[in-house]
């Protein structure tokens, strides 16, 4: 489970920002929380609000990048640049990212990365027992044009460690060699509608990917169908069938196709391709293809603009999936951005972050960091009145 992540010099954030899912003893129980095996109270939902262009999406991207770098950077082309963007006023400075997360046994891990588009400058993995101790340290020595690598029980052969490419993670590389610790710390589920370039907008490719996800797991498909038919979308069922469809060049190829089933007043059954359904129905379908995977495995869902194409009342039902033990038995966590102030009626102040941009620099703060804000205050009223910041100045 995710505890915190911090970053600096990433896109519109020049100074350090921290995203914390930790709940202290003062946070009054209001839902969307769990106690991890370590005994730490954690939120299972964290909303991010702010004006357009303030940096809400940029607040989530460092975690997406760190997860990709740890897990998959080994597959990058040898000479390809590292796909990140620093603040435009600090292009000559490295980006810094630090993530703390707890595994299924209650052990807390810390991953630290200092990186430019050209190379890793510092990479480290720590494990906490009584205190944090390093598992490995990897540092670039400019004078020697080589990496200095120290290990304490990591298990990657020194000769192989020295070969790790400048644009790849030591963890991602070690996992290819079967290093148990590397495989352990990369055995996580993170689903998102974000890439390095931003949010993946709704299109037919997203619907096709969702169809493949549900076709591979009938339990998820049934849960998706029950939710969509219960969300007042005019559906009586959702079906998937493999059909031969024209592909590139006109050749027929087999692919999974989704149909929304509708029941007319006189009992007639009508099927529509998901691509023919409303944008709201399509968005809910694609959104569930991500959220239900995280809920089933106990992972992390990072969703940018969660209410996209959805009625604001729908957001409450989506969030409820992460607050119900029957739908969230493995304590999955949801981090999301939105423009719907209605979420402030649901979450407590320690479960909401606000983002502002001042002089081309984004800053982020959690609701419980706002001086004078009480737990029983009407967060939505205060936010709409501008008392909490993070609103457009038009």
Secondary structure, DSSP 8 states (H G I E B T S, - for coil): -EEEEEEESBTTB-S-EEEE-B--TTS---SSEEE-TTS-EEESEEEEEE-TTSSHHHHHHHHHHHHHHHHHGGGS-TT--------TT-TTS-EEEEEEEE-TTS-EEEEEEEE-SS-EEEEEEEEESSSEEEEEEEEEETTTTEEEEEESS----HHHHTT--TTS-HHHHHHHTT-HHHHHHT---EEESEETTEE----HHHHHHHHHHHHT-HHHHHHHHHHHHHTTSS-SEEEEEEEEEE-GGG-EEEEEEEEEEEE-TTS-EEEEEGGGS-HHHHHHHHHHHHHHHHHHHT-EEEESSTTTTS-HHHHHHHHHTTT-TTT-TT--EEEEE-S-GGGGGTS-GGGEEEEEEETTEEEEEEGGGSTT--TTS-HHHHHHTTTT--S---
